[in-house]
Amino acid sequence: MRKARGLDQMRKPERIIQVINGLKADIVVLQEADKRLGARPSALPPQMIEADTDFALVDVSLNDVSIGWHGNAVLARKGLDVCNVDRLDLPGLEPRGAVRVQLDVGAGLTVVAAHLGLRRRDRRAQLAKLNKDTSQDTHCVIAGDFNEWSTTKGFEPLAARFDTYSPGRSFHARRPIAGLDRFALTTGVTLRDAGVDQSPLARVASDHLPIWSDITIPAATC
């Protein structure tokens, strides 16, 4: 969400809220949700999330001004039971992190919000770390900005457990030429449909277009 700054260079958190609501999702993963300097205050006021959406903010921050961890924030539709949150430091030249959120739905679902690095060797190391950190999660989705321009290279650390999908070209929002934003699903998670939000509002709200996926997981067993 580029800290709520749109292509018109105006910072409008209310515009981001409109785009989020338009997705009609159960789980929303955001990157660059916090401003970069100082204590990294949120670019999306928590009170606006509470008042203007049907989402609850998953508590992933370590302070009282950010809503994310390394800019990664997670919103869960009210009524969904979040049973565990982990903050994951990722290796590489730049400071990067991800958040692992476990949900009590069906047979259990883990959602990892990630914003990977700019260098492929760092991204490979980061994906290897995420694969290791989710090794006990049967039903897992890694979602976010993978920063990978190739459609075939760079995903090798996930290949044994995950299928990686690009729903379409999401960057740059003004003229999409690359599918940098992706979902990686363990083999126990079924992808029913996926796409890119190309609405007029999404095209100006950030430099990336939002991607979405419709998934199913097995039902809980006694």
MARMAR-442597 format. One record per residue: chain; z, y, x of N, C-alpha, C, O in turn; residue in three letters; residue number from 1. Coordinates in steps of 0.05 Angstrom, whole numbers, plus 5000, padded with zeros to 4 digits. Layout:
N
LOVEX kette n_zz n_yy n_xx ca_zz ca_yy ca_xx c_zz c_yy c_xx o_zz o_yy o_xx rest  nr
LOVEX     A    Z    Y    X     Z     Y     X    Z    Y    X    Z    Y    X  Ala NUM
...
END
This chain:
222
LOVEX kette n_zz n_yy n_xx ca_zz ca_yy ca_xx c_zz c_yy c_xx o_zz o_yy o_xx rest  nr
LOVEX     A 5000 4976 5016  5000  5000  5000 5000 5025 5017 5001 5047 5006  Met   1
LOVEX     A 4999 5022 5043  4996  5044  5062 5016 5067 5057 5010 5090 5057  Arg   2
LOVEX     A 5041 5058 5051  5063  5077  5047 5057 5096 5023 5065 5119 5023  Lys   3
LOVEX     A 5042 5085 5003  5035  5099  4978 5015 5122 4983 5012 5139 4965  Ala   4
LOVEX     A 5002 5123 5006  4983  5145  5011 4955 5135 5005 4946 5115 5017  Arg   5
LOVEX     A 4942 5148 4987  4915  5139  4978 4893 5150 4995 4898 5164 5015  Gly   6
LOVEX     A 4868 5144 4988  4845  5153  5002 4841 5183 4999 4826 5195 5015  Leu   7
LOVEX     A 4854 5195 4979  4853  5224  4976 4875 5237 4994 4879 5261 4992  Asp   8
LOVEX     A 4888 5221 5011  4910  5230  5029 4934 5240 5015 4951 5254 5027  Gln   9
LOVEX     A 4936 5235 4989  4960  5242  4974 4979 5218 4970 4970 5196 4965  Met  10
LOVEX     A 5005 5223 4974  5024  5202  4971 5034 5202 4942 5048 5220 4933  Arg  11
LOVEX     A 5025 5181 4927  5031  5180  4899 5043 5152 4892 5027 5134 4885  Lys  12
LOVEX     A 5069 5149 4894  5081  5123  4887 5075 5114 4858 5073 5091 4852  Pro  13
LOVEX     A 5073 5134 4840  5068  5127  4812 5041 5114 4809 5037 5098 4791  Glu  14
LOVEX     A 5022 5120 4826  4996  5108  4825 4998 5078 4834 4985 5061 4822  Arg  15
LOVEX     A 5014 5073 4854  5018  5045  4863 5031 5029 4840 5024 5006 4836  Ile  16
LOVEX     A 5050 5041 4826  5063  5028  4804 5042 5021 4783 5043 4999 4771  Ile  17
LOVEX     A 5024 5038 4777  5003  5033  4757 4986 5009 4765 4979 4992 4749  Gln  18
LOVEX     A 4979 5009 4791  4962  4986  4801 4978 4960 4799 4967 4940 4790  Val  19
LOVEX     A 5003 4960 4807  5020  4936  4805 5022 4926 4776 5018 4903 4771  Ile  20
LOVEX     A 5027 4944 4758  5029  4936  4730 5003 4925 4720 5003 4906 4703  Asn  21
LOVEX     A 4981 4935 4729  4955  4925  4720 4948 4897 4729 4931 4884 4717  Gly  22
LOVEX     A 4962 4888 4750  4957  4860  4760 4969 4839 4741 4959 4816 4740  Leu  23
LOVEX     A 4989 4847 4725  5002  4828  4706 5011 4803 4721 5008 4780 4711  Lys  24
LOVEX     A 5024 4806 4743  5032  4784  4760 5061 4777 4755 5076 4791 4741  Ala  25
LOVEX     A 5070 4754 4765  5098  4746  4765 5112 4753 4791 5135 4760 4791  Asp  26
LOVEX     A 5097 4750 4813  5107  4757  4840 5087 4777 4852 5063 4772 4851  Ile  27
LOVEX     A 5097 4798 4864  5080  4818  4878 5090 4820 4906 5114 4825 4911  Val  28
LOVEX     A 5072 4818 4925  5079  4821  4954 5065 4847 4964 5042 4851 4960  Val  29
LOVEX     A 5081 4864 4976  5071  4890  4986 5074 4891 5016 5094 4882 5028  Leu  30
LOVEX     A 5054 4904 5029  5056  4910  5057 5056 4941 5060 5046 4955 5044  Gln  31
LOVEX     A 5069 4950 5082  5072  4979  5088 5086 4993 5064 5077 5014 5056  Glu  32
LOVEX     A 5107 4980 5055  5121  4991  5032 5141 5013 5040 5150 5028 5023  Ala  33
LOVEX     A 5148 5014 5066  5167  5033  5076 5153 5053 5095 5134 5045 5109  Asp  34
LOVEX     A 5163 5077 5096  5153  5096  5116 5160 5087 5144 5179 5072 5148  Lys  35
LOVEX     A 5145 5097 5163  5148  5086  5191 5171 5098 5207 5182 5084 5224  Arg  36
LOVEX     A 5178 5123 5202  5196  5137  5221 5225 5135 5211 5230 5130 5188  Leu  37
LOVEX     A 5243 5140 5230  5271  5142  5224 5282 5116 5213 5277 5094 5224  Gly  38
LOVEX     A 5297 5117 5191  5309  5094  5178 5289 5079 5161 5296 5059 5148  Ala  39
LOVEX     A 5264 5087 5161  5242  5075  5146 5248 5075 5116 5250 5054 5103  Arg  40
LOVEX     A 5252 5099 5104  5257  5100  5075 5233 5089 5060 5210 5091 5069  Pro  41
LOVEX     A 5239 5079 5036  5218  5067  5019 5198 5088 5010 5206 5111 5003  Ser  42
LOVEX     A 5172 5081 5010  5152  5098  4999 5149 5094 4969 5135 5109 4955  Ala  43
LOVEX     A 5163 5074 4958  5162  5067  4930 5191 5068 4920 5206 5049 4924  Leu  44
LOVEX     A 5199 5089 4906  5228  5092  4899 5237 5068 4882 5224 5062 4862  Pro  45
LOVEX     A 5259 5056 4889  5270  5033  4873 5275 5040 4844 5271 5023 4827  Pro  46
LOVEX     A 5283 5065 4839  5289  5073  4811 5263 5074 4795 5263 5070 4771  Gln  47
LOVEX     A 5240 5079 4808  5215  5079  4795 5207 5050 4788 5196 5045 4766  Met  48
LOVEX     A 5212 5031 4806  5206  5003  4801 5223 4994 4777 5213 4980 4759  Ile  49
LOVEX     A 5248 5002 4776  5266  4993  4755 5258 5005 4728 5258 4992 4708  Glu  50
LOVEX     A 5250 5031 4728  5245  5045  4703 5217 5039 4692 5213 5038 4668  Ala  51
LOVEX     A 5197 5035 4709  5169  5035  4701 5156 5008 4703 5131 5007 4699  Asp  52
LOVEX     A 5170 4987 4711  5158  4961  4713 5176 4940 4700 5199 4946 4693  Thr  53
LOVEX     A 5166 4916 4698  5182  4893  4689 5191 4876 4713 5197 4852 4710  Asp  54
LOVEX     A 5192 4888 4737  5199  4874  4761 5227 4881 4771 5237 4903 4767  Phe  55
LOVEX     A 5239 4862 4784  5263  4866  4799 5256 4866 4829 5240 4850 4838  Ala  56
LOVEX     A 5268 4884 4844  5263  4885  4872 5279 4864 4886 5304 4863 4884  Leu  57
LOVEX     A 5265 4846 4901  5280  4825  4916 5293 4839 4940 5280 4854 4954  Val  58
LOVEX     A 5318 4833 4945  5333  4847  4966 5327 4834 4993 5339 4814 5001  Asp  59
LOVEX     A 5308 4847 5007  5300  4836  5033 5308 4856 5056 5306 4849 5079  Val  60
LOVEX     A 5315 4880 5049  5321  4901  5069 5349 4897 5081 5367 4886 5069  Ser  61
LOVEX     A 5352 4908 5105  5378  4908  5118 5392 4935 5116 5415 4938 5126  Leu  62
LOVEX     A 5380 4954 5103  5393  4980  5099 5390 4989 5070 5379 4974 5053  Asn  63
LOVEX     A 5400 5012 5063  5400  5021  5035 5378 5041 5029 5379 5054 5008  Asp  64
LOVEX     A 5359 5044 5047  5337  5063  5042 5310 5050 5042 5291 5060 5030  Val  65
LOVEX     A 5307 5027 5055  5282  5012  5055 5282 4992 5032 5303 4984 5021  Ser  66
LOVEX     A 5258 4984 5024  5256  4962  5004 5243 4937 5018 5241 4916 5005  Ile  67
LOVEX     A 5235 4940 5043  5221  4918  5056 5234 4910 5083 5254 4922 5091  Gly  68
LOVEX     A 5223 4890 5095  5230  4881  5122 5204 4882 5138 5185 4868 5132  Trp  69
LOVEX     A 5204 4900 5159  5179  4906  5173 5157 4914 5153 5133 4908 5157  His  70
LOVEX     A 5165 4928 5132  5146  4938  5112 5139 4919 5091 5125 4926 5072  Gly  71
LOVEX     A 5147 4893 5092  5141  4873  5072 5162 4874 5050 5185 4870 5055  Asn  72
LOVEX     A 5153 4879 5026  5170  4879  5003 5160 4859 4982 5137 4852 4981  Ala  73
LOVEX     A 5179 4849 4966  5172  4829  4945 5184 4838 4919 5208 4845 4917  Val  74
LOVEX     A 5168 4837 4898  5177  4842  4871 5175 4817 4855 5154 4803 4856  Leu  75
LOVEX     A 5195 4810 4839  5195  4787  4822 5199 4795 4793 5216 4812 4787  Ala  76
LOVEX     A 5182 4784 4775  5185  4791  4747 5214 4785 4738 5225 4764 4744  Arg  77
LOVEX     A 5225 4803 4722  5253  4800  4713 5256 4773 4698 5240 4767 4681  Lys  78
LOVEX     A 5277 4759 4705  5281  4732  4693 5276 4710 4713 5286 4688 4709  Gly  79
LOVEX     A 5260 4715 4734  5255  4695  4754 5280 4693 4772 5292 4713 4779  Leu  80
LOVEX     A 5287 4669 4779  5311  4664  4795 5305 4662 4824 5292 4642 4833  Asp  81
LOVEX     A 5312 4682 4840  5309  4681  4869 5334 4669 4881 5356 4679 4877  Val  82
LOVEX     A 5331 4646 4894  5354  4631  4904 5360 4635 4934 5382 4627 4943  Cys  83
LOVEX     A 5341 4645 4949  5346  4649  4977 5326 4668 4989 5303 4669 4981  Asn  84
LOVEX     A 5334 4684 5009  5317  4703  5023 5322 4700 5053 5346 4701 5062  Val  85
LOVEX     A 5301 4698 5069  5304  4697  5098 5286 4719 5110 5263 4722 5101  Asp  86
LOVEX     A 5296 4733 5130  5280  4752  5145 5271 4738 5171 5287 4728 5186  Arg  87
LOVEX     A 5245 4739 5176  5233  4724  5198 5222 4743 5219 5203 4758 5212  Leu  88
LOVEX     A 5232 4743 5243  5220  4758  5265 5195 4743 5274 5196 4718 5277  Asp  89
LOVEX     A 5173 4757 5280  5149  4745  5289 5143 4753 5317 5148 4776 5325  Leu  90
LOVEX     A 5131 4735 5333  5125  4741  5361 5101 4759 5363 5085 4762 5344  Pro  91
LOVEX     A 5097 4772 5386  5073  4788  5391 5079 4814 5404 5102 4821 5408  Gly  92
LOVEX     A 5058 4828 5411  5060  4854  5425 5073 4875 5408 5090 4891 5418  Leu  93
LOVEX     A 5066 4876 5382  5077  4896  5364 5102 4884 5349 5103 4860 5346  Glu  94
LOVEX     A 5120 4901 5341  5142  4891  5324 5131 4882 5297 5120 4898 5282  Pro  95
LOVEX     A 5134 4857 5290  5124  4846  5265 5146 4828 5253 5161 4816 5268  Arg  96
LOVEX     A 5145 4825 5227  5164  4807  5213 5152 4798 5187 5132 4808 5178  Gly  97
LOVEX     A 5165 4779 5175  5157  4768  5149 5183 4762 5133 5204 4760 5145  Ala  98
LOVEX     A 5180 4759 5107  5203  4751  5091 5196 4726 5076 5174 4722 5066  Val  99
LOVEX     A 5215 4708 5074  5212  4682  5061 5231 4682 5036 5255 4685 5039  Arg 100
LOVEX     A 5219 4680 5013  5234  4681  4987 5231 4655 4973 5208 4646 4967  Val 101
LOVEX     A 5253 4642 4966  5252  4617  4952 5259 4622 4922 5279 4636 4916  Gln 102
LOVEX     A 5243 4611 4905  5245  4616  4876 5252 4589 4862 5241 4568 4869  Leu 103
LOVEX     A 5270 4591 4842  5277  4567  4827 5258 4566 4803 5266 4571 4780  Asp 104
LOVEX     A 5234 4557 4808  5214  4553  4787 5201 4526 4791 5195 4518 4813  Val 105
LOVEX     A 5196 4511 4769  5183  4485  4772 5198 4468 4792 5223 4466 4791  Gly 106
LOVEX     A 5183 4455 4809  5195  4439  4830 5203 4455 4855 5208 4445 4876  Ala 107
LOVEX     A 5203 4482 4851  5210  4500  4873 5186 4513 4886 5166 4499 4891  Gly 108
LOVEX     A 5188 4539 4892  5166  4553  4904 5177 4572 4925 5196 4587 4920  Leu 109
LOVEX     A 5165 4572 4949  5171  4591  4970 5148 4610 4973 5125 4601 4975  Thr 110
LOVEX     A 5153 4636 4973  5133  4656  4978 5140 4671 5003 5163 4681 5006  Val 111
LOVEX     A 5121 4673 5022  5125  4687  5047 5107 4712 5046 5083 4709 5043  Val 112
LOVEX     A 5119 4735 5050  5104  4760  5052 5101 4767 5081 5121 4768 5096  Ala 113
LOVEX     A 5076 4771 5090  5071  4775  5118 5049 4796 5123 5031 4799 5107  Ala 114
LOVEX     A 5052 4810 5145  5032  4829  5155 5028 4822 5184 5044 4830 5201  His 115
LOVEX     A 5006 4808 5190  5002  4798  5217 4992 4819 5236 4983 4841 5228  Leu 116
LOVEX     A 4993 4813 5262  4986  4832  5283 4956 4837 5286 4939 4825 5273  Gly 117
LOVEX     A 4950 4855 5305  4922  4863  5309 4908 4846 5329 4883 4846 5330  Leu 118
LOVEX     A 4922 4831 5345  4909  4814  5365 4910 4785 5356 4930 4775 5346  Arg 119
LOVEX     A 4887 4771 5359  4885  4743  5349 4906 4725 5362 4917 4708 5348  Arg 120
LOVEX     A 4911 4728 5387  4930  4710  5400 4958 4714 5389 4974 4695 5387  Arg 121
LOVEX     A 4964 4739 5381  4990  4745  5368 4990 4733 5340 5010 4721 5332  Asp 122
LOVEX     A 4968 4735 5326  4967  4725  5299 4970 4694 5299 4984 4683 5282  Arg 123
LOVEX     A 4957 4681 5318  4960  4652  5320 4989 4644 5325 5000 4626 5313  Arg 124
LOVEX     A 5003 4659 5342  5031  4653  5348 5048 4659 5323 5067 4645 5318  Ala 125
LOVEX     A 5041 4680 5309  5056  4687  5285 5052 4666 5263 5072 4658 5249  Gln 126
LOVEX     A 5028 4656 5259  5023  4635  5240 5037 4609 5248 5047 4594 5231  Leu 127
LOVEX     A 5038 4603 5274  5052  4579  5283 5082 4582 5276 5095 4562 5268  Ala 128
LOVEX     A 5093 4606 5280  5121  4610  5273 5126 4607 5243 5146 4594 5235  Lys 129
LOVEX     A 5108 4618 5227  5111  4615  5198 5108 4586 5189 5122 4577 5171  Leu 130
LOVEX     A 5090 4571 5201  5087  4543  5195 5113 4528 5201 5122 4511 5186  Asn 131
LOVEX     A 5125 4534 5224  5150  4521  5232 5173 4529 5213 5189 4512 5205  Lys 132
LOVEX     A 5175 4555 5207  5197  4564  5190 5195 4555 5161 5215 4556 5147  Asp 133
LOVEX     A 5172 4546 5153  5169  4536  5125 5165 4505 5125 5156 4494 5104  Thr 134
LOVEX     A 5171 4492 5146  5165  4464  5149 5179 4446 5128 5170 4424 5121  Ser 135
LOVEX     A 5201 4456 5117  5216  4441  5097 5208 4450 5068 5220 4439 5049  Gln 136
LOVEX     A 5190 4468 5065  5182  4478  5039 5157 4463 5029 5135 4467 5040  Asp 137
LOVEX     A 5161 4447 5009  5139  4430  4999 5118 4447 4985 5094 4442 4988  Thr 138
LOVEX     A 5127 4467 4970  5108  4485  4955 5111 4513 4966 5131 4526 4960  His 139
LOVEX     A 5092 4522 4981  5095  4547  4995 5068 4563 4994 5047 4552 4996  Cys 140
LOVEX     A 5071 4589 4991  5049  4608  4992 5055 4629 5013 5076 4643 5011  Val 141
LOVEX     A 5038 4633 5032  5039  4655  5051 5019 4676 5041 4995 4669 5039  Ile 142
LOVEX     A 5028 4700 5036  5010  4720  5024 5013 4746 5040 5035 4754 5048  Ala 143
LOVEX     A 4990 4760 5043  4992  4787  5055 4967 4793 5071 4946 4781 5068  Gly 144
LOVEX     A 4970 4813 5089  4949  4822  5106 4948 4805 5131 4965 4808 5149  Asp 145
LOVEX     A 4929 4787 5133  4926  4770  5156 4912 4783 5179 4913 4773 5202  Phe 146
LOVEX     A 4899 4806 5175  4886  4822  5195 4865 4806 5211 4859 4813 5234  Asn 147
LOVEX     A 4854 4785 5199  4834  4768  5212 4807 4773 5200 4802 4769 5176  Glu 148
LOVEX     A 4788 4783 5217  4761  4789  5208 4744 4764 5206 4724 4764 5191  Trp 149
LOVEX     A 4750 4744 5221  4734  4719  5220 4740 4703 5195 4762 4704 5185  Ser 150
LOVEX     A 4720 4689 5185  4724  4672  5162 4731 4643 5171 4738 4627 5154  Thr 151
LOVEX     A 4729 4637 5196  4733  4610  5206 4754 4607 5228 4766 4586 5231  Thr 152
LOVEX     A 4758 4628 5243  4776  4626  5266 4803 4640 5260 4805 4657 5243  Lys 153
LOVEX     A 4823 4630 5276  4849  4643  5275 4870 4630 5257 4893 4638 5258  Gly 154
LOVEX     A 4861 4611 5240  4880  4599  5221 4889 4571 5230 4902 4557 5215  Phe 155
LOVEX     A 4882 4563 5254  4887  4536  5264 4917 4527 5262 4922 4504 5255  Glu 156
LOVEX     A 4936 4545 5267  4964  4537  5265 4973 4528 5237 4993 4514 5234  Pro 157
LOVEX     A 4957 4536 5216  4965  4528  5189 4949 4504 5179 4956 4493 5158  Leu 158
LOVEX     A 4929 4495 5194  4909  4476  5183 4921 4450 5173 4911 4438 5154  Ala 159
LOVEX     A 4942 4440 5186  4953  4414  5179 4967 4414 5152 4968 4393 5139  Ala 160
LOVEX     A 4978 4437 5143  4994  4438  5119 4983 4456 5097 4988 4453 5074  Arg 161
LOVEX     A 4967 4476 5105  4958  4497  5087 4928 4498 5084 4913 4491 5103  Phe 162
LOVEX     A 4919 4506 5061  4892  4515  5057 4893 4546 5054 4908 4556 5039  Asp 163
LOVEX     A 4876 4559 5070  4876  4588  5070 4852 4599 5055 4829 4590 5059  Thr 164
LOVEX     A 4857 4618 5037  4836  4629  5020 4835 4660 5023 4855 4674 5024  Tyr 165
LOVEX     A 4810 4669 5023  4805  4698  5020 4791 4702 4993 4769 4692 4989  Ser 166
LOVEX     A 4804 4715 4974  4792  4718  4947 4768 4736 4947 4753 4736 4927  Pro 167
LOVEX     A 4763 4751 4968  4740  4769  4969 4745 4792 4988 4766 4793 5002  Gly 168
LOVEX     A 4726 4809 4990  4729  4832  5009 4748 4853 4998 4745 4863 4976  Arg 169
LOVEX     A 4769 4858 5014  4790  4876  5005 4793 4900 5022 4808 4918 5016  Ser 170
LOVEX     A 4779 4901 5045  4781  4924  5063 4753 4932 5073 4737 4914 5080  Phe 171
LOVEX     A 4748 4957 5074  4763  4980  5067 4758 4986 5037 4737 4981 5027  His 172
LOVEX     A 4779 4997 5024  4777  5001  4995 4753 5018 4987 4741 5014 4966  Ala 173
LOVEX     A 4745 5037 5004  4723  5054  4997 4696 5039 4998 4679 5043 4981  Arg 174
LOVEX     A 4694 5021 5017  4670  5004  5020 4679 4977 5031 4678 4973 5056  Arg 175
LOVEX     A 4687 4958 5014  4698  4933  5024 4678 4917 5040 4656 4910 5029  Pro 176
LOVEX     A 4685 4910 5064  4667  4894  5081 4681 4869 5093 4668 4852 5104  Ile 177
LOVEX     A 4707 4867 5089  4722  4845  5102 4744 4835 5084 4757 4851 5070  Ala 178
LOVEX     A 4749 4809 5084  4771  4797  5069 4795 4793 5086 4803 4770 5093  Gly 179
LOVEX     A 4808 4815 5094  4831  4813  5112 4856 4802 5098 4874 4791 5111  Leu 180
LOVEX     A 4857 4805 5072  4881  4797  5057 4877 4769 5045 4856 4764 5034  Asp 181
LOVEX     A 4897 4752 5049  4893  4724  5043 4917 4711 5031 4940 4721 5032  Arg 182
LOVEX     A 4913 4687 5020  4934  4669  5011 4931 4643 5027 4909 4633 5030  Phe 183
LOVEX     A 4953 4632 5037  4953  4605  5048 4972 4588 5031 4995 4595 5028  Ala 184
LOVEX     A 4961 4566 5021  4976  4549  5002 4980 4521 5014 4961 4509 5024  Leu 185
LOVEX     A 5004 4511 5012  5008  4483  5019 4993 4465 5000 4987 4474 4977  Thr 186
LOVEX     A 4989 4441 5008  4972  4423  4992 4985 4416 4965 4972 4405 4947  Thr 187
LOVEX     A 5011 4421 4961  5024  4417  4936 5020 4439 4916 5029 4437 4893  Gly 188
LOVEX     A 5007 4461 4924  5003  4484  4907 4973 4485 4900 4956 4483 4917  Val 189
LOVEX     A 4967 4487 4874  4939  4487  4865 4929 4515 4858 4942 4530 4843  Thr 190
LOVEX     A 4907 4523 4870  4895  4549  4865 4876 4546 4840 4856 4532 4842  Leu 191
LOVEX     A 4883 4560 4819  4867  4559  4795 4845 4580 4795 4822 4575 4786  Arg 192
LOVEX     A 4852 4604 4805  4833  4626  4805 4844 4647 4824 4868 4647 4830  Asp 193
LOVEX     A 4826 4664 4834  4835  4686  4852 4813 4707 4852 4790 4702 4845  Ala 194
LOVEX     A 4821 4731 4860  4802  4753  4860 4813 4778 4873 4835 4778 4884  Gly 195
LOVEX     A 4797 4799 4872  4803  4825  4883 4803 4846 4861 4785 4847 4845  Val 196
LOVEX     A 4824 4862 4860  4825  4883  4840 4807 4906 4849 4814 4920 4868  Asp 197
LOVEX     A 4785 4910 4835  4766  4931  4843 4766 4954 4822 4746 4968 4819  Gln 198
LOVEX     A 4788 4957 4808  4790  4978  4788 4788 5006 4801 4794 5008 4825  Ser 199
LOVEX     A 4779 5026 4787  4777  5053  4798 4803 5063 4811 4803 5076 4832  Pro 200
LOVEX     A 4826 5057 4798  4851  5066  4809 4858 5051 4835 4867 5064 4854  Leu 201
LOVEX     A 4853 5025 4836  4858  5010  4861 4841 5020 4884 4849 5018 4907  Ala 202
LOVEX     A 4817 5029 4878  4799  5038  4898 4807 5064 4912 4796 5071 4933  Arg 203
LOVEX     A 4826 5078 4900  4835  5103  4913 4864 5102 4921 4873 5119 4936  Val 204
LOVEX     A 4879 5082 4911  4908  5081  4915 4916 5075 4943 4938 5083 4953  Ala 205
LOVEX     A 4900 5060 4958  4906  5051  4985 4880 5045 5000 4859 5047 4989  Ser 206
LOVEX     A 4883 5038 5026  4859  5031  5041 4852 5002 5038 4830 4994 5045  Asp 207
LOVEX     A 4870 4985 5026  4864  4958  5020 4863 4955 4989 4878 4968 4975  His 208
LOVEX     A 4845 4938 4979  4845  4931  4951 4865 4908 4947 4868 4891 4964  Leu 209
LOVEX     A 4879 4908 4925  4898  4886  4919 4883 4860 4914 4861 4860 4902  Pro 210
LOVEX     A 4894 4838 4924  4883  4811  4917 4903 4797 4899 4927 4804 4899  Ile 211
LOVEX     A 4893 4778 4884  4911  4763  4865 4903 4734 4865 4880 4727 4871  Trp 212
LOVEX     A 4922 4717 4857  4916  4689  4854 4932 4678 4831 4954 4687 4825  Ser 213
LOVEX     A 4921 4658 4818  4933  4644  4796 4938 4615 4806 4919 4601 4811  Asp 214
LOVEX     A 4963 4608 4808  4970  4582  4820 4986 4565 4801 4999 4576 4783  Ile 215
LOVEX     A 4987 4539 4806  5005  4521  4792 5020 4505 4813 5010 4499 4834  Thr 216
LOVEX     A 5045 4497 4805  5061  4479  4822 5071 4457 4803 5072 4461 4779  Ile 217
LOVEX     A 5079 4434 4814  5089  4413  4798 5114 4421 4783 5129 4438 4792  Pro 218
LOVEX     A 5118 4408 4759  5142  4414  4744 5166 4401 4757 5164 4383 4774  Ala 219
LOVEX     A 5189 4412 4750  5214  4400  4761 5218 4372 4751 5211 4366 4729  Ala 220
LOVEX     A 5230 4356 4768  5237  4328  4760 5267 4325 4760 5281 4337 4776  Thr 221
LOVEX     A 5277 4307 4743  5306  4302  4741 5315 4284 4764 5338 4278 4766  Cys 222
END
